[in-house]
Amino acid sequence: MRASIFGKGMDRMSDPAFRLMALIFKLRDTFIRKDKVLDEFGIRPGQHIADYGCGPGSCIRKASGLVGQEGKVYAVDIHELAVEAVRKRIEKENLRNVTALMAANGICPLEDNSIDLIYALDMFHMVANPETFLKELHRISKPDGILFIDNGHQRRDAAREKILASGVWEIAQETPRYMKCRPAP
Ligand SMILES: C[S@@+](CC[C@H](N)C(=O)[O-])C[C@H]1O[C@@H](n2cnc3c(N)ncnc32)[C@H](O)[C@@H]1O
């Protein structure tokens, strides 16, 4: 039951589950500033960043403002309803520096070594193949890039173990909310 609500290890949610989640997030976002955590990531104007597992796009407006006109935000998800919702939000809020991208079969359409900073929030628990996922994030990251990833609905121990087992990221810092990772040398 918990697995079907939180999507543990299932990757793609059903359409009704996604729609329900999007509705809950819409209500949540009127009371809680989910995107406030981005202030802690040191995002700078001009950077190219990826909101990986963006869902309906609760963080994209804030991310767009932080990277500014010269920067770029790629909002990536494996669910077509997420990509659709983000595209609508981009139009509605005129977020010219944001692009919604669909990932499929563990691959997203971003160039190798192209992204300064990736954040993956409230989604790691859903990822069915963490090693493939973390290697894909490593592929798109610049060699001096940063990954901020939170536990999602799993214990920190489990999340940490997956990151270290991937062999491609090392954990540079942990806070109660997230882990800051660097590409492993
Ligand atoms: C609970 S939502 C969180 C959305 C957003 N990050 C937030 O914090 O508001 C999780 C999202 O991650 C996406 N997702 C799950 N597995 C994924 C994967 N392997 N790659 C990219 N996105 C994924 C789901 O489709 C869903 O839209």
The ligand as a MOL file (V3000), in Angstrom:
LIG
                    3D

  0  0  0     0  0            999 V3000
M  V30 BEGIN CTAB
M  V30 COUNTS 27 29 0 0 0
M  V30 BEGIN ATOM
M  V30 1 C 7.0120 12.7920 -5.9650 0
M  V30 2 S 7.3880 13.5320 -7.5320 0 CHG=1
M  V30 3 C 8.4430 14.8800 -7.0270 0
M  V30 4 C 8.4260 16.0240 -7.9840 0
M  V30 5 C 9.3580 17.1790 -7.6410 0
M  V30 6 N 10.7580 16.7710 -7.6610 0
M  V30 7 C 9.0310 17.7700 -6.2890 0
M  V30 8 O 9.8300 17.5900 -5.3560 0
M  V30 9 O 7.9900 18.4260 -6.1780 0 CHG=-1
M  V30 10 C 8.5450 12.3970 -8.2620 0
M  V30 11 C 8.7260 12.5520 -9.7760 0
M  V30 12 O 9.8860 11.8060 -10.1520 0
M  V30 13 C 9.6350 11.2070 -11.4100 0
M  V30 14 N 10.5450 10.0590 -11.5820 0
M  V30 15 C 10.4990 8.8210 -11.0080 0
M  V30 16 N 11.5170 8.0530 -11.4080 0
M  V30 17 C 12.2470 8.8160 -12.2660 0
M  V30 18 C 13.4450 8.5970 -13.0120 0
M  V30 19 N 14.0880 7.4280 -12.9730 0
M  V30 20 N 13.9230 9.6070 -13.7810 0
M  V30 21 C 13.2770 10.8140 -13.8370 0
M  V30 22 N 12.1440 11.0820 -13.1430 0
M  V30 23 C 11.6350 10.1040 -12.3760 0
M  V30 24 C 8.1640 10.8190 -11.3410 0
M  V30 25 O 7.6070 10.6200 -12.6280 0
M  V30 26 C 7.5760 12.0330 -10.5930 0
M  V30 27 O 7.1180 13.0060 -11.4870 0
M  V30 END ATOM
M  V30 BEGIN BOND
M  V30 1 1 1 2
M  V30 2 1 2 3
M  V30 3 1 2 10
M  V30 4 1 3 4
M  V30 5 1 4 5
M  V30 6 1 5 6
M  V30 7 1 5 7
M  V30 8 2 7 8
M  V30 9 1 7 9
M  V30 10 1 10 11
M  V30 11 1 11 12
M  V30 12 1 11 26
M  V30 13 1 12 13
M  V30 14 1 13 14
M  V30 15 1 13 24
M  V30 16 1 14 15
M  V30 17 1 14 23
M  V30 18 2 15 16
M  V30 19 1 16 17
M  V30 20 1 17 18
M  V30 21 2 17 23
M  V30 22 1 18 19
M  V30 23 2 18 20
M  V30 24 1 20 21
M  V30 25 2 21 22
M  V30 26 1 22 23
M  V30 27 1 24 25
M  V30 28 1 24 26
M  V30 29 1 26 27
M  V30 END BOND
M  V30 END CTAB
M  END
